Amino acid sequence: MTDVLIPTEVTATALGSWPGTDPVEAARITHGELGDPQLPYLVQLPDRGIGSDAVGRTAAVLVELPVDVQTFGWRLVDRAGADQRRAVSALSTDINVLADVIGAQEQSGAELKVQLCGPWTMAASLYMHYGERALLDQGARRDITESLAAGISGHLARVAAAAPGAQLTLQLDEPEISRVLAGTIPTSSGYRTLRSIGEQEVSWGWDLVLAAAKAAGAAQVILCLPGLQAPVRLALAAGADGIAVALRDQQMQDWEQLAAAVEDGKKVWAGIIGNDHLGGGLPQVSRLVQTVMRPWRSVGLPSRALDALRLTPDGGLAGYPPVTARAVLNRLTDTARALNDVRTQ
């Protein structure tokens, strides 16, 4: 196994989704804007519809756990149907396009990212045959976690074949984890909530999936957490190499957790551009630098430690006009360069 690349500068990436329905254009743009030392990624295009959404994309890699789509969402079923075949086909297309785009480049990139939903978001998003969330059932939770862990191996192998020599990073999205832990996810009726899942079981699920990803060749696994009440400590204790959070949601106590993570050698993916910027234009680089540096200095982190950062939007880019999504990537890479100037001063 090759040594893990250790970034020595601030870099940028995006969290997965991209506007439009053309995978060739999306791959070309993202790889063009996020060339070395930035982190390009396997693009997800939810505008294509069923199967290209985040849950459908992840369902496409599950092993022996077929799904279909009902009015209430993705449902566990006995045998795969048209919806799952559509999800699998979309993923295969995206990987084939990725291979073509990389093959056309004069020099392959050193790194590549793929993103999937984590086990707890999948358990909260998939439904059982009678219309209740799988999160309600301990056996279903276990089956989803084990199926995802098994599916990651084949998925990473296919992506590695499309990007020969690239070091793979897996981003696991857990937007529902705070609600899973707090027991605030509603039942299908909406009249009550599902009971909370304990930290021990959550940690078990993450341990299993992260170990499978590492065994399959992932150099790093990053857990993408909701901004509010993000369980940073639990994620890092489960073995994540870093966490991704939106900076605008972080309070001082959250920044203290981030500082401890940086001091422990973990990575922080900092979401610094959000959908609230769509109407009034993107913030200037100087403002984004201060968005990072004010809290960074307030918790006593030195400028030289900024290489622990990757800059991201604080969500997917599918809701942006294509020209704006591209501008977001440009602004992120410009801000990364500006922070590197601060780091070396």
Secondary structure, 3 states (H helix, E strand, C coil): CCCCCCCCCCEECCCCECCCCCHHHHHHHHHHHCCCCCCCECCECHHHCCCCCHHHHHHCCCCCCCEEEECCEEEECCCCCHHHHHHHHHHHHHHHHHHHHHHHCCCCCCEEEEEEECHHHHHHHCECCCCCEHHHCHHHHHHHHHHHHHHHHHHHHHHHHHCCCCEEEEEEECCCHHHHHHCCCECCCCCCECCCCCHHHHHHHHHHHHHHHHHCCCCEEEEECCCCCCCHHHHHHCCCCEEEEEHHHCCHHHHHHHHHHHHCCCEEEEEEECHHHCCCCCCCHHHHHHHHHHHHHHCCCCHHHHHHEEEEECCCCCCCCHHHHHHHHHHHHHHHHHHHHHHHC
